[in-house]
Amino acid sequence: MKAFLALLLLTSIASAQAPAKKAEAPKKAAPKKVYPKNPAPTQAEVRYGQFERNVLDFWQAKSDTPTPLLFFIHGGGWMGGDKAGIAVEPYLKAGISVVSINYRYISQAQDVVPPVKAPLHDAARALQFVRSKAAEWNIDKERIGASGGSAGACSSLWLAFHDDLADPKSADPIERESTRLWCAAVIGAQTTLDPKQMREWTPNSRYGGHAFAAGMKFKVFDDFVAGRESILPFIAEYSPYALVTPDDPPVYLIYSVAPGLGQEQKDPTHTSNFGVKLQEHCKAVGTQCELVYPGAADVKHAQVIDYLVERLKAPKA
C-alpha cells in the first residue's frame, strides 16, 4: 500500500506550462509496536551464541523442584519481531518458567545457504543452551514446550519434528545437549515451506521464497514454484511437514479463521489450511496433532496456554 498519494494538477493556460504538482501529504507514522508488560527477567540479554541477536531472556517460576519451561520464538517472517512479544506472567503463575529468544533475521544471513538455516539453527542452539543451564536455572530439561506465532510457529514445529541435533562427541558441551521437545503449541503456523503444497492447499499463497534464496531470486511466488526442483533437499530439511515421524512430540495449532482448502484465502500466510493438512499428515503417521479454529469440532484446549499448562505439568506416565 502506498504511504501517500501524489496528485498531478494539469493546467490549461495558453503558455503551455509544465503540469503543476500538488504538495505531498505528510506520511503517517508507522504504528508503534506494543509489547506485553512483563516483570523484569530473572536473567536478561543472556548470550547463547556468537551473533548479535543470539540473546535470550529468562524468567524463573518460583518452585522448590525443577520447573517445566516455555521456550518462546517470536514471529515476524524471520525478518522482524522481538523476544519482548510474550506475556510471561500467566505461565509463571502456573509454575512454568519462560525463555524468550532473539535470533538472526534472514536479512542478516544472506551468506547462509539456505538463509532460513540461520534462524532455525539459532533456535536449536538456544534450546541447547537453556538445557545446559537446567541445574542453575531449576529447569526440568525434559519438559520444554516451544511456542510462537507465524515464523516463530514454523520454527517451533521444525524443532518438534526434526531429528535430535545433539552432537555427543562435540568439544562444546552445549552442542551435546538435546534439541528435542516435550511438545509445541503454536499460532498461525506455516506448516510447510514447499511451494507446490502451498499452492495446492491455498491457490493465492505468497510466502516462503525468502527462506531459500538470497536477494530477490524468489520474491515472486511463481518463481519460487518454478525453482522448486532446485531446492528439494532444502525443503526436505527445513519444511516441518516433511519431517514428521511417529516418535515426534505432540503439537497444538490454533488459527483465527476457518479453513477453505483449495480456495483463495484473505490471509494465505496464516490460513488454517496449513493446520488441516498437517493434522491429516500427523494422523496418517501416528503423531498427535490438536487443531483449533473457529467452528472446529472436539476442541479440548481453547488457547495455547491451556494446552501447554496441561501438557507440561501432566503427571509422568
N, C-alpha and C positions, 0 to 999 in steps of 0.2 A: 504494500500500500504506500502510495506517495505521502510524504510528510506535509507537503503543501501543494497548492495549485497555482501555476503561473498562467495568467490570462494576458493574451496579446490584444491590444486595442487598436484596430486599424482606423487610420484617419482617411478622410476623403477630400482633403483640401487639394486645390489645383497644383500646388507646388510639389506634389509627389514626395512628401517626406517619408522617411523610414517609419515602419509601424512603431507606435509608442507602446512601451511595456509598463503594465501596472505594477506597482510596488508589491513585492512578495510578502505574503502574510507571514508573521513570525512563526517559527517552528514551535510545536508544542513539546514541552519537556516530557521525556520518557517517564512513565510511572515508576516511582521508586519501589524497589523490591522490599516487601515487608516480611521479615523472618519472625518465627515464634520467639517469645521472650522466655529464655531459659535461665536456670540458675547457673552460676559460674561453674565451668567444668572442674572436675577433680584434678585433671591434667589437661592443659590447653596447648595447642600447637606442638604436639609431640611429633617429632620427625621419625618416619618409618622407612624412608628411602632417600636416595641421593638427589632427587629432583625437587624443584622449588615447591610444587604443590603436593609433595609427599608428606603431608601433615594430617594429624587427626586430633580430635577432642575426645576425652573420656570422662564419663560421669559414672561414679561408683554408687550403686544402690547399697543401702545400709543392711548388712547381714553378717551373722557370725559364721556362716558357711558360704562356700563359693556360689556365686550367683550366675544364672543364665545371662546371656548378652545379646542385645540387639546390635547388629552390625549394619549401619545405615550408609547407603551410597546415593548421593544426590543425583538428580536428573539434570537435564539441560542439553540433551542431544550430544553429550560428550564434548560440547562446545562452550558451555557456560554452567552456571549454578555454583553452589557453595555448601559446605558442610553445616552451615547455620540453619538449613531448611528442615530440621526435625524438631518436633516438640517432645522433650525428653521426660517431663515430669510424670505423665501417666505411666510410663514404663518404670521409672524409679519407684513410684508408689506401689507398683505391683511386684517389686523386688527383683527387677531386671535392670542390670547395668546397661549403659549405652556407649557405643563408639560411633562417631560420625567422621567420615574421611573426605578429604580432598584428593584429587588425582590429576594427572596430566590431561589437559584438553587435547583433542585430536589436532587442533591448530598448533599445539606445542610439540607435536610428534610427527611432523611431516617426513622425517627421515626414518621413521619406523615402518616396517613392512609386515602386515598392513597397518595403517595408523591406529586402528581400533585395538591393536595389541597393547598399546601403551596404557590406556585407562583400565583395561581388563586385567592386565598383569600387575598394575599398581594396586588394584583392589585385592588381588590374590596375595601380594606382598604385605599389604596392610593387615589382612586377616592372619597371616603367619606371624607377623609382628605382635599382634594382640595376643595370640596364643602363647607366644614366648613370655608374655607379661602375666600369665594366668595366676601364678602364685603371688606375685607382687600386688596385683590388682583384685585379688579374691574372685576370680572368674572360674566357672566351670567350663573348661576348654572344649568339652564335647557339645554343650548346649548353646550353640551360637546360631542365631537365626538372622538371615540377611533380609533387608528391605530397601525399598527405594521406589521412585516413580520414573516412568518413561525410560530414558537411558540407564538410570540407576536401577530400574526394574530389570532391564535386559542384562545388565552386569550381574545382578543378584542371581538371575536364572542361569547365567553362564557358570557362575561358581557352583550352583546347586547341581548342575548336570555334568560338569567337567570332571574327568578323572583327577585324582589327587595329584597336585603339582609338587608335593614334598619330595625333596632330594635327600634321602638318608645319609648319603656319602658327602654332602656338601661341607666345606670348611666353615661356612656361615651357619651358626646354629638356628637362625631364623628360618633359613631355607629348608631346614629339616622338619619344620612344623607342617601340619596338615592344612590343606585348603578346603576340606570337605565341610559341609554344613549340616546342622540338625534339621533345618527347614528353611524355607524362604516364603515371604509374603509380600506381594508387590502390587503396584498401582499403575494401570495404563501401560502394561509391558508390551514391547515388541518381542514376540516370542520366536521370530525367525528373522534372519538377515539375508535370506535367499530371495532375490528379486522375482524369480519365477513364482515361488509360493505366494509372495506378497500380492502380485498382480492377479493370480488366480483367486485368492481369497477376497481381495479388495481391488477392483479394477483401477481406481484412481490413486493407488499407492504412490508415494513420492519420497519415501525416507530410506536412507541406508547407504547410498553410494559413497558418501564421505567416509564411511568406516573402512573402506577397502582401497581407496585410491587417493593419493595426494593431489593437491591443487584442484583443478576444475574437471578432471577426467570424467567422473561420473555425476556431475552436477545435474544433468538431465536424466530422469529416470529411464527413459528409453535407451540411453547409452549404458546405464547400469545393467539393464536386461540384456542388451546386445553383447556386453562384455562378460557375462556370467561365466561362460566356459573357462575363461582365463583365470578366474578366482575360485573355482570349485574347491581346491584344497583349503582356502581360507574360510569359505562358508562351512565346510566340514569341521573346522577347528573353532570357529567363533560364533556360529549361529546356535542359540540354545536348543532349538527344535532338533537339530542334527545330532545332539549329544545325549539325548535321553536314553537311559538304560534302567533295567529293573532294580538295580541297587541304589538308585538315587533317592535323596530325601524327599519328603512330601512338600508340595508347594501350594500356594494360595494366590489367586489372581482376582483382582477387582477392577471393574470398568464402570464408567459413568453412563454409558449408553448401551442399549440392547444391540445384539449383533444383526447383521444382514449379509450373510455370506453371498459372494458373487455380485454384490451391489455396491455402487459408489457410496462412500461414507463422508459425512460432514468433516470428521477429523480422522482421516485414514491412518495417521501416525499412531493414534491411541485407540483404534477401534477394538471392540471386544471380539471381532472376528479372529484376532490373534489368539485370544483366550480359548475360543471354541475349538480351534484346530489343535492347539497344544493339548487341551484336555482330552480330545479324541485320540491323539497320538499317545499320551501318557496311559490312558486306559488300555490301549492295544498292547503297550509294552509291559504294563504292570506297575506303573508308578502312580502314587496318589497325587491327584490334582483337583483342588477345590476351586470352582469358578463362580464368581458373583457379578451380576449386572442387573439393572432394573428389570424385574419380571422373571428373573432366574428361578428355577424350581429347586426345592430342597436346600435352601440356604441355611447353613449351620452357623456361620460366623458373619455378622453384618459388616464388620470392619476389620482392617488389618490387625489392630491391637488385640481384638478378641481372639483371633486365630493365634497370634504369637504368644499371648499370655498362656493360653491353654496348652499349646504345643511345648513351649519352653519350660513350663512348670509342671508338666504331667509327671505322675509317679513313674519311676523306672520299671520297665517290664520285668 
